[in-house]
Amino acid sequence: MKPRYSRTWSALRWPTLVLITFVLGFGTRALAAPGPADAPAAAPGAGGVSDEDKAKARVLFKQGIGKFDEGYYQAALSLFSKALALYPNPKIHTRIALCHKWLGNNLKALEHYEKFLKAVPKMPDKPRDRVLYIKVKTEVKNLRSLISQLQIDIRGPAGAEVRINGKLVGTAPLSRLIRLKPGAVNITTIAKGFYTFKRDLKLFPSQTQTVKIKMIKIKTKTKIIIQPATPVWKRWWFWTAIGVVVAGTTGLAVGLTVTSTERPLNGIPVLHDALNVRW
């Protein structure tokens, strides 16, 4: 005959095991799914980070959450950035992105959301992480519809500076897709020996516009040198003509005066000399 306590244990054994399993399972899930204010757990690519740096990063992260909840987004952004520098966990990018979003910088917000997706390329296994992944994908889609894109293409000349709204974005040769806020955009390209390229555009949300830059070389102009006219008295033919005239005049004079004539002077014949000299 079996003892009475054995029958009692047999009756209670299965319900008790089920209850213990449920409690342990619930406790494990609760620990594995931290709340929004909890620091992120270890992440891929975070190897090599010391426990001390991780602890500091968690403190900074929690402080950042507090500032974010109070509406101090700039202060929260600074704390999250410091935490990320100590502990490169992809989830911190999502908090930095939120700060930039509420500060009105959609370009920076999109940049950090995309960094998270790059570090987490596929749907995570944990339910809580899957929810975060789906939310980030939605945010990326919404932000891309709010910004504009400009495709810049320029082959040469090499070293030509390309500026957008006064900011240097690269040098030729260049092929780059640049994200911008919608609105007025000025493109300027300069290179020595080429005419300056300028173009003004207006970009609209979710628009992608391509600009192909072609520089035109400056042609060298022929220099015309104008010399002042030589005065008449400095020209050779002037003095040649003068010489001819003088020579002709002298010859005529000689020809006229060499011929001697006799004329009576008070009844006395006088022969005049050719030079007509008188003492």
C-alpha positions as CSV (number, residue, x, y, z in Angstrom):
1,M,0.0,0.0,0.0
2,K,1.4,3.4,-1.0
3,P,1.6,6.2,1.5
4,R,-1.1,8.9,1.5
5,Y,1.3,11.8,0.8
6,S,2.4,10.0,-2.4
7,R,-1.1,10.2,-3.8
8,T,-1.4,13.9,-2.8
9,W,1.9,14.8,-4.6
10,S,0.8,12.9,-7.7
11,A,-2.4,15.0,-7.7
12,L,-0.6,18.3,-7.3
13,R,2.6,17.6,-9.2
14,W,1.5,18.7,-12.7
15,P,-0.4,21.9,-11.8
16,T,2.6,23.0,-9.6
17,L,5.0,22.4,-12.4
18,V,2.9,24.4,-14.8
19,L,2.7,27.4,-12.4
20,I,6.4,27.4,-11.8
21,T,7.1,27.3,-15.5
22,F,4.7,30.3,-16.1
23,V,6.2,32.4,-13.4
24,L,9.8,31.8,-14.5
25,G,8.9,32.4,-18.1
26,F,7.1,35.7,-17.4
27,G,10.0,36.9,-15.3
28,T,12.4,36.1,-18.1
29,R,10.3,38.0,-20.6
30,A,10.0,40.9,-18.3
31,L,13.7,41.2,-17.9
32,A,14.3,40.8,-21.6
33,A,12.0,43.6,-22.6
34,P,13.3,46.8,-21.0
35,G,11.1,49.9,-20.8
36,P,11.7,53.0,-22.9
37,A,13.8,54.6,-20.1
38,D,16.1,51.6,-19.7
39,A,19.5,51.6,-21.3
40,P,20.0,49.5,-24.4
41,A,21.5,46.0,-24.1
42,A,24.6,44.8,-25.8
43,A,24.5,45.2,-29.6
44,P,26.3,43.9,-32.6
45,G,29.5,45.8,-33.3
46,A,29.9,46.8,-29.6
47,G,32.7,44.4,-29.0
48,G,35.9,45.8,-27.4
49,V,34.0,48.3,-25.2
50,S,35.0,48.0,-21.6
51,D,32.5,47.4,-18.8
52,E,33.4,50.8,-17.4
53,D,32.6,52.6,-20.6
54,K,29.3,50.7,-20.9
55,A,28.4,51.7,-17.4
56,K,29.1,55.4,-18.2
57,A,27.2,55.2,-21.4
58,R,24.1,53.7,-19.6
59,V,24.2,56.6,-17.1
60,L,24.4,59.2,-19.9
61,F,21.6,57.4,-21.8
62,K,19.3,57.5,-18.8
63,Q,20.1,61.1,-18.2
64,G,19.3,61.8,-21.8
65,I,16.0,60.1,-21.5
66,G,15.1,62.3,-18.6
67,K,16.0,65.5,-20.5
68,F,14.1,64.3,-23.5
69,D,10.9,63.6,-21.5
70,E,11.2,67.1,-20.1
71,G,11.4,68.6,-23.6
72,Y,15.1,69.7,-23.4
73,Y,15.9,68.1,-26.8
74,Q,19.3,69.9,-27.3
75,A,20.5,68.7,-23.9
76,A,19.2,65.2,-24.5
77,L,21.0,65.2,-27.9
78,S,24.3,66.0,-26.2
79,L,23.9,63.3,-23.7
80,F,22.9,60.7,-26.2
81,S,25.9,61.6,-28.5
82,K,28.3,61.2,-25.6
83,A,26.8,57.8,-24.7
84,L,27.1,56.7,-28.4
85,A,30.8,57.7,-28.4
86,L,31.4,55.4,-25.4
87,Y,29.1,52.6,-26.4
88,P,28.2,52.4,-30.2
89,N,24.8,50.7,-29.7
90,P,22.5,51.1,-32.8
91,K,19.5,51.8,-30.6
92,I,21.1,55.1,-29.4
93,H,20.9,56.3,-33.0
94,T,17.1,56.1,-32.8
95,R,17.1,58.5,-29.8
96,I,19.5,60.9,-31.5
97,A,17.2,60.8,-34.5
98,L,14.2,61.7,-32.4
99,C,16.0,64.7,-30.9
100,H,16.9,66.0,-34.4
101,K,13.4,65.5,-35.6
102,W,11.9,67.6,-32.8
103,L,14.6,70.2,-33.3
104,G,13.4,70.5,-36.9
105,N,16.4,68.9,-38.6
106,N,14.9,66.2,-40.7
107,L,18.1,65.6,-42.6
108,K,20.0,64.6,-39.5
109,A,17.1,62.6,-38.2
110,L,17.0,60.6,-41.4
111,E,20.8,60.1,-41.3
112,H,20.7,58.5,-37.8
113,Y,17.6,56.4,-38.5
114,E,19.5,55.0,-41.6
115,K,22.5,54.3,-39.4
116,F,20.3,52.2,-37.2
117,L,19.0,50.2,-40.2
118,K,22.5,49.7,-41.5
119,A,23.6,48.2,-38.2
120,V,20.4,46.1,-38.0
121,P,19.9,45.0,-41.6
122,K,17.1,42.5,-41.1
123,M,14.1,42.0,-38.8
124,P,15.2,41.2,-35.3
125,D,14.1,38.1,-33.5
126,K,12.9,39.7,-30.2
127,P,9.3,41.1,-30.4
128,R,10.3,44.4,-28.8
129,D,13.1,44.9,-31.2
130,R,10.9,44.0,-34.1
131,V,8.5,46.8,-33.0
132,L,11.3,49.3,-32.9
133,Y,12.6,48.1,-36.4
134,I,9.2,48.6,-38.0
135,K,8.8,52.1,-36.4
136,V,12.2,53.1,-37.7
137,K,11.3,51.9,-41.2
138,T,8.1,54.0,-41.1
139,E,10.0,57.1,-39.9
140,V,12.5,56.7,-42.7
141,K,9.8,56.5,-45.3
142,N,8.0,59.6,-43.9
143,L,11.2,61.7,-43.6
144,R,12.3,60.9,-47.2
145,S,9.0,62.3,-48.4
146,L,9.8,65.6,-46.6
147,I,13.3,66.3,-48.1
148,S,14.7,67.0,-51.5
149,Q,17.6,65.4,-53.4
150,L,20.1,66.9,-55.8
151,Q,22.3,64.8,-58.1
152,I,25.4,66.7,-59.1
153,D,27.5,65.5,-62.1
154,I,30.7,67.2,-63.3
155,R,33.6,65.7,-65.2
156,G,36.1,68.5,-65.2
157,P,38.2,70.4,-65.1
158,A,39.9,68.6,-62.3
159,G,39.8,70.4,-59.0
160,A,36.8,72.7,-59.9
161,E,35.1,73.6,-56.6
162,V,31.3,72.9,-56.4
163,R,29.4,74.8,-53.8
164,I,25.8,74.6,-52.8
165,N,24.4,77.6,-51.0
166,G,28.0,78.7,-50.4
167,K,29.1,75.4,-48.8
168,L,31.8,73.3,-50.5
169,V,30.3,69.8,-51.4
170,G,33.2,68.5,-53.5
171,T,35.6,69.0,-56.4
172,A,35.6,67.7,-60.0
173,P,35.3,65.1,-61.1
174,L,32.2,64.5,-59.0
175,S,29.0,62.5,-59.1
176,R,27.1,62.8,-55.8
177,L,23.6,62.7,-54.5
178,I,23.0,65.4,-51.9
179,R,20.0,65.7,-49.6
180,L,18.7,69.2,-49.0
181,K,15.8,71.0,-47.4
182,P,13.1,72.0,-49.9
183,G,13.3,75.5,-51.2
184,A,15.7,77.8,-53.0
185,V,19.2,76.4,-53.9
186,N,22.2,78.1,-55.4
187,I,24.9,76.1,-57.2
188,T,28.3,77.7,-58.0
189,T,31.3,76.1,-59.6
190,I,34.6,77.9,-60.1
191,A,37.9,76.9,-61.8
192,K,40.9,78.9,-62.9
193,G,40.8,79.7,-66.6
194,F,37.0,78.9,-66.9
195,Y,33.9,81.0,-66.7
196,T,32.1,80.6,-63.3
197,F,29.1,78.3,-63.5
198,K,26.0,79.5,-61.6
199,R,22.5,78.2,-61.4
200,D,19.5,78.9,-59.1
201,L,16.9,76.1,-58.4
202,K,13.8,75.6,-56.4
203,L,13.5,72.1,-54.9
204,F,10.2,70.6,-53.7
205,P,9.6,67.8,-51.1
206,S,10.4,64.3,-52.3
207,Q,11.9,65.7,-55.5
208,T,15.2,64.5,-57.0
209,Q,16.7,66.8,-59.6
210,T,19.9,66.2,-61.6
211,V,22.3,69.0,-62.6
212,K,25.1,68.3,-65.1
213,I,27.7,71.0,-64.8
214,K,29.8,71.9,-68.0
215,M,32.5,74.4,-67.6
216,I,33.4,76.7,-70.5
217,K,37.0,77.7,-71.0
218,I,37.9,81.4,-71.3
219,K,39.3,82.1,-74.7
220,T,42.4,84.4,-74.9
221,K,41.6,87.6,-76.7
222,T,44.0,89.1,-79.4
223,K,45.7,92.2,-78.0
224,I,45.6,95.1,-80.4
225,I,48.5,97.6,-79.9
226,I,47.8,101.1,-81.2
227,Q,50.9,103.2,-81.9
228,P,50.7,107.0,-82.1
229,A,51.1,108.5,-85.6
230,T,54.6,109.7,-86.4
231,P,54.7,113.4,-86.9
232,V,55.2,114.6,-90.5
233,W,58.5,116.2,-89.7
234,K,59.8,112.9,-88.4
235,R,59.1,111.0,-91.6
236,W,61.9,110.3,-94.1
237,W,60.0,111.4,-97.2
238,F,59.3,114.8,-95.6
239,W,62.9,115.7,-95.4
240,T,63.7,114.1,-98.7
241,A,61.1,116.3,-100.3
242,I,62.5,119.3,-98.4
243,G,66.0,118.5,-99.7
244,V,64.7,118.2,-103.2
245,V,62.9,121.6,-103.0
246,V,65.9,123.3,-101.4
247,A,68.3,121.8,-104.0
248,G,66.0,122.9,-106.8
249,T,65.7,126.4,-105.4
250,T,69.4,126.7,-105.0
251,G,70.1,125.5,-108.5
252,L,67.5,127.9,-109.8
253,A,69.1,130.7,-107.9
254,V,72.5,129.8,-109.1
255,G,71.3,129.4,-112.6
256,L,69.7,132.9,-112.5
257,T,72.7,134.6,-110.9
258,V,75.5,132.9,-112.7
259,T,74.5,134.6,-116.0
260,S,76.3,138.0,-116.0
261,T,74.8,141.0,-117.6
262,E,76.2,144.3,-118.5
263,R,74.4,147.4,-118.0
264,P,75.6,150.9,-118.0
265,L,76.0,152.6,-114.6
266,N,76.5,156.2,-115.1
267,G,77.7,155.4,-118.5
268,I,80.4,152.9,-117.1
269,P,79.9,149.2,-117.9
270,V,79.9,147.0,-114.6
271,L,80.1,143.1,-114.4
272,H,78.1,141.9,-111.3
273,D,79.4,138.9,-109.5
274,A,77.2,135.8,-109.1
275,L,77.0,136.2,-105.3
276,N,76.0,139.8,-105.4
277,V,78.3,140.7,-102.5
278,R,78.6,144.3,-101.5
279,W,81.2,145.7,-99.2
